[in-house]
Amino acid sequence: MTALVREIKTAIQEVQNQIKNEGYAIAGLDLELKAIVKRTAGVDVKVELLSVGVSGSIQQSEVKTITLSLVPKPAEPPMGALLGAQDELATAISVIAAAVREAAASEPIFALDEASVTLAFGINKEGKLAMVIGAAGAHELSHSMKLILKATLS
């Protein structure tokens, strides 16, 4: 799970300048991970994140959901790659920025308080992360990340 968090932080780091240039700050990161708990050697417990393509081999009742709600430290140090995530994050940030500009372009004028983008992803057979693209890939067993942005410019 630590490698997963590290990869997500790397993807965010790739788009961090764009986030700041658009006048946003990272307000939080919510992760929803799907896992199974296995007993090994009697009393030892092992938590394994679900991999892509395991849906047929496990029961829904075996799946546990782990939720992490993370916020940046006040100093907001650079965040330290979810394959393909930086492209999807960059696109989502551009769409949010365009919508905010349109909301402020004429009366009644609106300003952004908070925006978020949620991306679904899986873990392939090699243990690498892969983005879930399109409705065909969406599944109750996929993991998700939600990046929450707050406006910093008025």
PASEBA-1860 file (N, C-alpha, C; in nm, 3 decimals):
! residues 154
1> MTALVREI> 0.082/-0.119/0.000/0.000/0.000/0.000/0.087/0.126/0.000 ~ 0.204/0.117/0.060/0.293/0.234/0.061/0.341/0.268/-0.079 ~ 0.367/0.167/-0.162/0.409/0.193/-0.300/0.297/0.261/-0.378 ~ 0.175/0.222/-0.352/0.060/0.283/-0.419/0.050/0.431/-0.385 ~ 0.060/0.466/-0.258/0.055/0.606/-0.216/0.169/0.685/-0.280 ~ 0.287/0.625/-0.285/0.403/0.690/-0.345/0.377/0.719/-0.493 ~ 0.319/0.625/-0.566/0.291/0.644/-0.709/0.187/0.752/-0.732 ~ 0.085/0.757/-0.648/-0.019/0.859/-0.661/0.040/0.997/-0.634
9> KTAIQEVQ> 0.124/1.007/-0.532/0.189/1.135/-0.503/0.276/1.180/-0.620 ~ 0.343/1.088/-0.685/0.426/1.120/-0.801/0.340/1.175/-0.914 ~ 0.224/1.114/-0.938/0.134/1.162/-1.043/0.086/1.303/-1.011 ~ 0.055/1.330/-0.886/0.010/1.463/-0.845/0.124/1.563/-0.862 ~ 0.245/1.523/-0.828/0.360/1.611/-0.843/0.377/1.655/-0.988 ~ 0.346/1.566/-1.082/0.359/1.597/-1.225/0.269/1.712/-1.267 ~ 0.154/1.731/-1.201/0.059/1.836/-1.241/0.051/1.949/-1.138 ~ 0.136/1.945/-1.037/0.127/2.044/-0.929/0.146/2.188/-0.978
17> NQIKNEGY> 0.237/2.212/-1.071/0.255/2.348/-1.124/0.130/2.396/-1.196 ~ 0.066/2.309/-1.273/-0.058/2.346/-1.341/-0.165/2.383/-1.239 ~ -0.174/2.305/-1.131/-0.273/2.333/-1.027/-0.251/2.473/-0.971 ~ -0.126/2.506/-0.938/-0.094/2.637/-0.881/-0.116/2.748/-0.983 ~ -0.078/2.726/-1.110/-0.096/2.828/-1.214/-0.242/2.859/-1.240 ~ -0.330/2.762/-1.221/-0.473/2.784/-1.241/-0.537/2.852/-1.119 ~ -0.458/2.869/-1.011/-0.509/2.937/-0.893/-0.574/2.845/-0.792 ~ -0.533/2.719/-0.791/-0.588/2.622/-0.697/-0.479/2.571/-0.605
25> AIAGLDLE> -0.523/2.516/-0.494/-0.433/2.445/-0.403/-0.495/2.310/-0.375 ~ -0.412/2.213/-0.349/-0.463/2.080/-0.314/-0.519/2.087/-0.173 ~ -0.649/2.060/-0.161/-0.714/2.063/-0.031/-0.717/1.925/0.033 ~ -0.708/1.822/-0.048/-0.710/1.687/0.007/-0.702/1.582/-0.101 ~ -0.681/1.460/-0.057/-0.675/1.345/-0.145/-0.746/1.231/-0.073 ~ -0.855/1.181/-0.133/-0.927/1.068/-0.077/-0.897/0.945/-0.161 ~ -0.858/0.838/-0.096/-0.832/0.712/-0.164/-0.931/0.608/-0.114 ~ -0.989/0.534/-0.207/-1.075/0.421/-0.171/-1.014/0.298/-0.236
33> LKAIVKRT> -0.964/0.209/-0.153/-0.893/0.091/-0.200/-0.972/-0.034/-0.166 ~ -0.973/-0.129/-0.257/-1.041/-0.257/-0.238/-0.935/-0.362/-0.207 ~ -0.958/-0.439/-0.103/-0.859/-0.537/-0.059/-0.927/-0.663/-0.006 ~ -0.847/-0.767/0.005/-0.892/-0.888/0.073/-0.794/-0.916/0.187 ~ -0.846/-0.974/0.291/-0.765/-1.008/0.407/-0.745/-1.159/0.406 ~ -0.618/-1.199/0.415/-0.585/-1.342/0.414/-0.512/-1.379/0.542 ~ -0.542/-1.495/0.592/-0.469/-1.549/0.708/-0.356/-1.636/0.655 ~ -0.237/-1.613/0.711/-0.122/-1.694/0.672/-0.057/-1.748/0.799
41> AGVDVKVE> -0.011/-1.868/0.794/0.062/-1.930/0.905/-0.012/-1.915/1.037 ~ -0.140/-1.949/1.037/-0.216/-1.948/1.162/-0.273/-1.814/1.199 ~ -0.197/-1.733/1.272/-0.251/-1.607/1.325/-0.210/-1.483/1.244 ~ -0.114/-1.496/1.154/-0.071/-1.381/1.075/-0.181/-1.341/0.977 ~ -0.200/-1.210/0.963/-0.301/-1.156/0.872/-0.230/-1.072/0.766 ~ -0.268/-1.092/0.641/-0.208/-1.020/0.530/-0.319/-0.949/0.453 ~ -0.298/-0.819/0.425/-0.393/-0.742/0.346/-0.336/-0.727/0.206 ~ -0.414/-0.769/0.105/-0.370/-0.759/-0.035/-0.468/-0.672/-0.112
49> LLSVGVSG> -0.415/-0.571/-0.180/-0.498/-0.489/-0.267/-0.540/-0.573/-0.387 ~ -0.664/-0.555/-0.430/-0.715/-0.633/-0.542/-0.643/-0.596/-0.671 ~ -0.622/-0.695/-0.753/-0.559/-0.677/-0.885/-0.667/-0.677/-0.991 ~ -0.636/-0.623/-1.108/-0.728/-0.623/-1.220/-0.757/-0.768/-1.258 ~ -0.884/-0.798/-1.284/-0.921/-0.931/-1.332/-0.946/-1.036/-1.226 ~ -0.954/-0.997/-1.099/-0.978/-1.098/-0.995/-1.124/-1.110/-0.958 ~ -1.211/-1.032/-1.020/-1.351/-1.027/-0.979/-1.420/-1.164/-0.982 ~ -1.384/-1.250/-1.076/-1.448/-1.380/-1.085/-1.398/-1.480/-0.983
57> SIQQSEVK> -1.282/-1.453/-0.924/-1.222/-1.551/-0.834/-1.246/-1.522/-0.686 ~ -1.316/-1.412/-0.654/-1.344/-1.382/-0.513/-1.491/-1.346/-0.495 ~ -1.540/-1.364/-0.376/-1.676/-1.327/-0.341/-1.679/-1.180/-0.299 ~ -1.788/-1.110/-0.332/-1.801/-0.970/-0.294/-1.790/-0.955/-0.142 ~ -1.838/-1.054/-0.067/-1.832/-1.047/0.080/-1.689/-1.054/0.134 ~ -1.595/-1.102/0.052/-1.455/-1.108/0.093/-1.383/-0.974/0.077 ~ -1.441/-0.883/-0.001/-1.376/-0.757/-0.033/-1.396/-0.656/0.081 ~ -1.287/-0.599/0.123/-1.289/-0.495/0.226/-1.254/-0.362/0.159
65> TITLSLVP> -1.312/-0.254/0.207/-1.282/-0.121/0.154/-1.199/-0.046/0.256 ~ -1.085/0.005/0.210/-0.997/0.085/0.294/-1.004/0.228/0.240 ~ -1.039/0.323/0.325/-1.051/0.462/0.283/-0.947/0.546/0.356 ~ -0.873/0.625/0.280/-0.776/0.719/0.337/-0.818/0.859/0.293 ~ -0.827/0.951/0.387/-0.855/1.090/0.356/-0.733/1.169/0.400 ~ -0.655/1.217/0.303/-0.527/1.282/0.331/-0.537/1.431/0.300 ~ -0.468/1.512/0.380/-0.459/1.656/0.355/-0.312/1.694/0.354 ~ -0.277/1.794/0.272/-0.136/1.836/0.268/-0.096/1.902/0.400
73> KPAEPPMG> 0.029/1.888/0.435/0.081/1.958/0.552/0.078/2.107/0.521 ~ 0.066/2.193/0.621/0.055/2.337/0.597/0.164/2.394/0.506 ~ 0.287/2.346/0.517/0.394/2.397/0.432/0.378/2.350/0.288 ~ 0.294/2.250/0.266/0.269/2.187/0.136/0.398/2.159/0.060 ~ 0.479/2.064/0.111/0.602/2.029/0.041/0.568/1.964/-0.093 ~ 0.661/1.963/-0.187/0.634/1.898/-0.315/0.593/1.752/-0.294 ~ 0.493/1.709/-0.365/0.444/1.573/-0.349/0.524/1.480/-0.440 ~ 0.571/1.372/-0.385/0.663/1.287/-0.443/0.649/1.210/-0.510
81> ALLGAQDE> 0.455/0.692/-1.038/0.356/0.763/-1.119/0.250/0.664/-1.152 ~ 0.146/0.720/-1.102/0.035/0.638/-1.146/0.030/0.651/-1.297 ~ 0.059/0.542/-1.369/0.075/0.546/-1.513/-0.048/0.608/-1.579 ~ -0.028/0.720/-1.646/-0.139/0.785/-1.715/-0.218/0.881/-1.629 ~ -0.201/0.879/-1.499/-0.281/0.965/-1.412/-0.250/1.111/-1.433 ~ -0.124/1.146/-1.456/-0.092/1.287/-1.472/-0.164/1.347/-1.592 ~ -0.182/1.271/-1.701/-0.255/1.321/-1.818/-0.402/1.342/-1.784 ~ -0.462/1.246/-1.715/-0.603/1.259/-1.679/-0.623/1.372/-1.579
89> LATAISVI> -0.531/1.385/-1.483/-0.541/1.495/-1.386/-0.528/1.629/-1.456 ~ -0.431/1.641/-1.547/-0.410/1.766/-1.619/-0.535/1.804/-1.700 ~ -0.595/1.707/-1.768/-0.716/1.732/-1.845/-0.829/1.777/-1.754 ~ -0.847/1.707/-1.642/-0.954/1.742/-1.548/-0.934/1.883/-1.492 ~ -0.811/1.919/-1.461/-0.782/2.052/-1.407/-0.814/2.159/-1.512 ~ -0.781/2.133/-1.638/-0.813/2.227/-1.746/-0.963/2.245/-1.761 ~ -1.039/2.136/-1.752/-1.185/2.143/-1.763/-1.243/2.223/-1.646 ~ -1.193/2.197/-1.526/-1.239/2.272/-1.408/-1.209/2.420/-1.426
97> AAAVREAA> -1.087/2.454/-1.470/-1.049/2.593/-1.488/-1.139/2.662/-1.591 ~ -1.171/2.595/-1.701/-1.258/2.653/-1.803/-1.398/2.677/-1.747 ~ -1.449/2.584/-1.670/-1.583/2.600/-1.611/-1.585/2.715/-1.511 ~ -1.478/2.731/-1.434/-1.471/2.841/-1.337/-1.463/2.975/-1.409 ~ -1.385/2.982/-1.517/-1.378/3.107/-1.594/-1.515/3.144/-1.651 ~ -1.588/3.045/-1.701/-1.722/3.071/-1.755/-1.818/3.115/-1.644 ~ -1.807/3.056/-1.527/-1.895/3.091/-1.414/-1.872/3.235/-1.369 ~ -1.752/3.287/-1.391/-1.718/3.423/-1.349/-1.731/3.524/-1.463
105> ASEPIFAL> -1.764/3.481/-1.585/-1.762/3.567/-1.702/-1.878/3.665/-1.709 ~ -1.992/3.633/-1.651/-2.108/3.721/-1.661/-2.197/3.704/-1.538 ~ -2.293/3.796/-1.525/-2.386/3.793/-1.411/-2.480/3.675/-1.423 ~ -2.519/3.613/-1.315/-2.461/3.626/-1.182/-2.323/3.562/-1.179 ~ -2.231/3.629/-1.112/-2.092/3.583/-1.107/-2.074/3.483/-0.994 ~ -2.010/3.372/-1.027/-1.979/3.269/-0.929/-1.828/3.250/-0.924 ~ -1.779/3.213/-0.806/-1.637/3.182/-0.787/-1.626/3.040/-0.733 ~ -1.513/2.979/-0.760/-1.490/2.842/-0.713/-1.463/2.840/-0.564
113> DEASVTLA> -1.532/2.752/-0.495/-1.500/2.723/-0.356/-1.416/2.596/-0.351 ~ -1.468/2.490/-0.416/-1.399/2.362/-0.413/-1.436/2.284/-0.538 ~ -1.341/2.209/-0.589/-1.364/2.120/-0.703/-1.292/1.990/-0.674 ~ -1.335/1.884/-0.741/-1.266/1.756/-0.723/-1.270/1.677/-0.852 ~ -1.175/1.587/-0.863/-1.170/1.494/-0.975/-1.146/1.355/-0.917 ~ -1.225/1.259/-0.961/-1.212/1.122/-0.914/-1.170/1.033/-1.030 ~ -1.064/0.957/-1.009/-1.014/0.866/-1.111/-1.018/0.723/-1.058 ~ -1.061/0.631/-1.143/-1.063/0.489/-1.106/-0.937/0.424/-1.162
121> FGINKEGK> -0.881/0.331/-1.084/-0.762/0.261/-1.131/-0.760/0.119/-1.078 ~ -0.677/0.038/-1.140/-0.660/-0.101/-1.099/-0.512/-0.133/-1.086 ~ -0.485/-0.253/-1.040/-0.347/-0.301/-1.028/-0.336/-0.423/-1.118 ~ -0.241/-0.419/-1.213/-0.231/-0.530/-1.309/-0.153/-0.648/-1.250 ~ -0.135/-0.753/-1.330/-0.070/-0.875/-1.283/0.074/-0.853/-1.237 ~ 0.138/-0.751/-1.294/0.276/-0.721/-1.258/0.285/-0.632/-1.133 ~ 0.168/-0.598/-1.076/0.166/-0.513/-0.958/0.175/-0.365/-0.989 ~ 0.167/-0.329/-1.118/0.172/-0.189/-1.161/0.030/-0.134/-1.167
129> LAMVIGAA> 0.019/-0.004/-1.150/-0.111/0.061/-1.152/-0.150/0.099/-1.293 ~ -0.278/0.087/-1.324/-0.330/0.118/-1.456/-0.462/0.191/-1.442 ~ -0.480/0.295/-1.522/-0.603/0.373/-1.517/-0.718/0.292/-1.574 ~ -0.837/0.310/-1.516/-0.959/0.248/-1.568/-1.022/0.352/-1.659 ~ -1.038/0.318/-1.786/-1.090/0.411/-1.885/-1.226/0.361/-1.934 ~ -1.325/0.449/-1.934/-1.456/0.418/-1.990/-1.541/0.334/-1.896 ~ -1.669/0.327/-1.928/-1.766/0.256/-1.843/-1.738/0.107/-1.837 ~ -1.680/0.053/-1.944/-1.652/-0.091/-1.945/-1.552/-0.128/-1.837
137> GAHELSHS> -1.462/-0.036/-1.804/-1.362/-0.064/-1.702/-1.409/-0.035/-1.561 ~ -1.514/0.046/-1.547/-1.562/0.081/-1.413/-1.621/-0.044/-1.348 ~ -1.587/-0.063/-1.224/-1.630/-0.184/-1.156/-1.628/-0.158/-1.007 ~ -1.714/-0.225/-0.935/-1.720/-0.204/-0.790/-1.592/-0.250/-0.720 ~ -1.506/-0.323/-0.791/-1.382/-0.369/-0.731/-1.262/-0.284/-0.771 ~ -1.283/-0.176/-0.847/-1.171/-0.091/-0.882/-1.143/0.006/-0.767 ~ -1.020/0.051/-0.760/-0.978/0.149/-0.660/-1.010/0.287/-0.714 ~ -1.015/0.389/-0.626/-1.036/0.524/-0.676/-0.956/0.624/-0.596
145> MKLILKAT> -0.923/0.734/-0.663/-0.859/0.847/-0.596/-0.938/0.971/-0.629 ~ -0.960/1.056/-0.529/-1.032/1.182/-0.546/-0.940/1.294/-0.502 ~ -0.903/1.380/-0.596/-0.819/1.494/-0.568/-0.910/1.615/-0.549 ~ -0.897/1.682/-0.433/-0.984/1.794/-0.399/-0.902/1.922/-0.410 ~ -0.957/2.020/-0.484/-0.889/2.146/-0.507/-0.969/2.260/-0.444 ~ -0.898/2.358/-0.389/-0.958/2.480/-0.334/-0.901/2.598/-0.410 ~ -0.982/2.702/-0.428/-0.936/2.823/-0.496/-0.838/2.899/-0.407 ~ -0.730/2.952/-0.468/-0.635/3.034/-0.392/-0.635/3.177/-0.443
153> LS> -0.680/3.201/-0.567/-0.686/3.336/-0.625/-0.830/3.383/-0.627 ~ -0.849/3.511/-0.609/-0.987/3.562/-0.616/-1.014/3.633/-0.746
END
